[in-house]
């Protein structure tokens, strides 16, 4: 199960809104969704988590390219939205055999048993039918994407458990995020 929220920076702080990812198929779709809630083309931070297994932070500043951070790429890549973000970060093309339609939310093929973390890369290559770059175990992306907002690289890398709550706390918008949870 996923939780996704958008935090839009305003003159008065941050405004939070939960968001449905049903129509999001690409990072560009997610960036467009974030831009829709932006106030005066200011910063929007999209937060995604899947049951405390992984979290993702996507930062959109106006029309700039989105910046992405994933807490655990190998775990995230086993889920549809995490795989979308992982593929983007690794530079994989949509036509490289990425068949998300055959994946369950846990990332396994229909009817296949789940694998442990040691088999993540082999499973992904088998499912994707490619020899794409291996998905790293651990963080992937721009860990400095929130540095100017008060969350440094070391701090972001250290978040565990309720990472989205810790991010909201550091940004000063815990109450707003909790209201949309």
CORURDA-V74616 format. One record per residue. N is the residue number from 1. RES is the residue in one small letter. SS is DSSP state (helix for helix, strand for strand, loop for the rest). OMEGA is omega in radians with two decimals (NA if undefined). Layout:
n->N res->RES ss->SS omega->OMEGA
n->N res->RES ss->SS omega->OMEGA
This chain:
n->1 res->x ss->loop omega->-3.12
n->2 res->x ss->strand omega->2.89
n->3 res->x ss->strand omega->3.11
n->4 res->x ss->strand omega->3.11
n->5 res->x ss->strand omega->3.07
n->6 res->x ss->strand omega->3.06
n->7 res->x ss->strand omega->-3.13
n->8 res->x ss->strand omega->3.13
n->9 res->x ss->strand omega->3.11
n->10 res->x ss->strand omega->3.07
n->11 res->x ss->loop omega->-3.08
n->12 res->x ss->loop omega->-3.11
n->13 res->x ss->strand omega->-3.09
n->14 res->x ss->strand omega->3.00
n->15 res->x ss->strand omega->-3.12
n->16 res->x ss->strand omega->3.02
n->17 res->x ss->strand omega->3.05
n->18 res->x ss->strand omega->-3.09
n->19 res->x ss->loop omega->3.05
n->20 res->x ss->loop omega->-3.12
n->21 res->x ss->loop omega->-3.06
n->22 res->x ss->loop omega->-3.09
n->23 res->x ss->loop omega->-3.14
n->24 res->x ss->loop omega->3.12
n->25 res->x ss->loop omega->-3.11
n->26 res->x ss->loop omega->3.05
n->27 res->x ss->helix omega->3.10
n->28 res->x ss->helix omega->3.08
n->29 res->x ss->helix omega->3.13
n->30 res->x ss->helix omega->3.11
n->31 res->x ss->helix omega->3.10
n->32 res->x ss->helix omega->3.10
n->33 res->x ss->helix omega->3.11
n->34 res->x ss->helix omega->-3.13
n->35 res->x ss->helix omega->3.12
n->36 res->x ss->helix omega->-3.13
n->37 res->x ss->helix omega->-3.13
n->38 res->x ss->loop omega->3.07
n->39 res->x ss->loop omega->3.14
n->40 res->x ss->loop omega->-3.14
n->41 res->x ss->loop omega->3.11
n->42 res->x ss->loop omega->-3.06
n->43 res->x ss->strand omega->2.97
n->44 res->x ss->strand omega->3.09
n->45 res->x ss->strand omega->3.06
n->46 res->x ss->strand omega->3.14
n->47 res->x ss->strand omega->3.11
n->48 res->x ss->strand omega->3.01
n->49 res->x ss->strand omega->3.05
n->50 res->x ss->strand omega->3.03
n->51 res->x ss->loop omega->3.12
n->52 res->x ss->loop omega->3.10
n->53 res->x ss->loop omega->3.12
n->54 res->x ss->strand omega->3.01
n->55 res->x ss->strand omega->3.10
n->56 res->x ss->strand omega->3.07
n->57 res->x ss->strand omega->3.11
n->58 res->x ss->strand omega->-3.13
n->59 res->x ss->strand omega->3.12
n->60 res->x ss->strand omega->3.09
n->61 res->x ss->strand omega->3.14
n->62 res->x ss->loop omega->-3.12
n->63 res->x ss->loop omega->3.10
n->64 res->x ss->loop omega->3.05
n->65 res->x ss->loop omega->3.12
n->66 res->x ss->loop omega->3.06
n->67 res->x ss->strand omega->-2.98
n->68 res->x ss->strand omega->3.00
n->69 res->x ss->strand omega->3.03
n->70 res->x ss->strand omega->-3.10
n->71 res->x ss->loop omega->-3.14
n->72 res->x ss->loop omega->-3.03
n->73 res->x ss->helix omega->-3.10
n->74 res->x ss->helix omega->3.11
n->75 res->x ss->helix omega->-3.14
n->76 res->x ss->helix omega->-3.09
n->77 res->x ss->loop omega->3.11
n->78 res->x ss->loop omega->3.13
n->79 res->x ss->loop omega->-3.03
n->80 res->x ss->helix omega->-3.10
n->81 res->x ss->helix omega->3.07
n->82 res->x ss->helix omega->3.11
n->83 res->x ss->helix omega->3.10
n->84 res->x ss->helix omega->-3.12
n->85 res->x ss->helix omega->3.12
n->86 res->x ss->helix omega->3.12
n->87 res->x ss->helix omega->3.12
n->88 res->x ss->helix omega->-3.12
n->89 res->x ss->helix omega->-3.14
n->90 res->x ss->helix omega->3.11
n->91 res->x ss->loop omega->3.10
n->92 res->x ss->loop omega->3.09
n->93 res->x ss->loop omega->3.12
n->94 res->x ss->loop omega->-3.08
n->95 res->x ss->loop omega->3.14
n->96 res->x ss->loop omega->3.08
n->97 res->x ss->loop omega->-3.14
n->98 res->x ss->loop omega->-3.05
n->99 res->x ss->loop omega->-3.10
n->100 res->x ss->helix omega->-3.13
n->101 res->x ss->helix omega->-3.13
n->102 res->x ss->helix omega->-3.12
n->103 res->x ss->strand omega->2.93
n->104 res->x ss->loop omega->3.12
n->105 res->x ss->loop omega->3.10
n->106 res->x ss->loop omega->3.05
n->107 res->x ss->loop omega->3.13
n->108 res->x ss->loop omega->3.08
n->109 res->x ss->strand omega->3.12
n->110 res->x ss->loop omega->3.09
n->111 res->x ss->loop omega->-3.14
n->112 res->x ss->loop omega->3.09
n->113 res->x ss->loop omega->3.08
n->114 res->x ss->loop omega->3.10
n->115 res->x ss->loop omega->3.05
n->116 res->x ss->loop omega->-3.06
n->117 res->x ss->helix omega->-3.12
n->118 res->x ss->helix omega->-3.11
n->119 res->x ss->helix omega->-3.05
n->120 res->x ss->helix omega->-3.07
n->121 res->x ss->helix omega->3.11
n->122 res->x ss->helix omega->3.13
n->123 res->x ss->helix omega->-3.13
n->124 res->x ss->helix omega->3.13
n->125 res->x ss->helix omega->3.11
n->126 res->x ss->helix omega->3.14
n->127 res->x ss->helix omega->-3.11
n->128 res->x ss->helix omega->-3.13
n->129 res->x ss->loop omega->-3.08
n->130 res->x ss->loop omega->3.02
n->131 res->x ss->loop omega->3.14
n->132 res->x ss->loop omega->3.11
n->133 res->x ss->loop omega->3.14
n->134 res->x ss->loop omega->3.11
n->135 res->x ss->loop omega->-3.10
n->136 res->x ss->loop omega->3.00
n->137 res->x ss->loop omega->-3.12
n->138 res->x ss->loop omega->-3.03
n->139 res->x ss->loop omega->3.10
n->140 res->x ss->strand omega->3.08
n->141 res->x ss->strand omega->-3.03
n->142 res->x ss->loop omega->-3.12
n->143 res->x ss->loop omega->3.14
n->144 res->x ss->loop omega->-3.02
n->145 res->x ss->loop omega->3.13
n->146 res->x ss->loop omega->-3.06
n->147 res->x ss->helix omega->-3.13
n->148 res->x ss->helix omega->3.11
n->149 res->x ss->helix omega->3.07
n->150 res->x ss->loop omega->3.12
n->151 res->x ss->loop omega->-3.11
n->152 res->x ss->loop omega->-3.12
n->153 res->x ss->helix omega->-3.11
n->154 res->x ss->helix omega->3.14
n->155 res->x ss->helix omega->-3.14
n->156 res->x ss->helix omega->3.14
n->157 res->x ss->helix omega->-3.10
n->158 res->x ss->helix omega->-3.11
n->159 res->x ss->loop omega->3.07
n->160 res->x ss->loop omega->3.09
n->161 res->x ss->loop omega->-3.14
n->162 res->x ss->loop omega->-3.09
n->163 res->x ss->helix omega->-3.13
n->164 res->x ss->helix omega->3.07
n->165 res->x ss->helix omega->3.12
n->166 res->x ss->helix omega->3.09
n->167 res->x ss->helix omega->3.13
n->168 res->x ss->helix omega->3.11
n->169 res->x ss->helix omega->3.13
n->170 res->x ss->helix omega->3.12
n->171 res->x ss->helix omega->3.14
n->172 res->x ss->loop omega->-3.12
n->173 res->x ss->loop omega->-3.12
n->174 res->x ss->helix omega->-3.12
n->175 res->x ss->helix omega->-3.13
n->176 res->x ss->helix omega->3.11
n->177 res->x ss->helix omega->-3.14
n->178 res->x ss->helix omega->3.12
n->179 res->x ss->helix omega->-3.14
n->180 res->x ss->helix omega->3.11
n->181 res->x ss->loop omega->NA
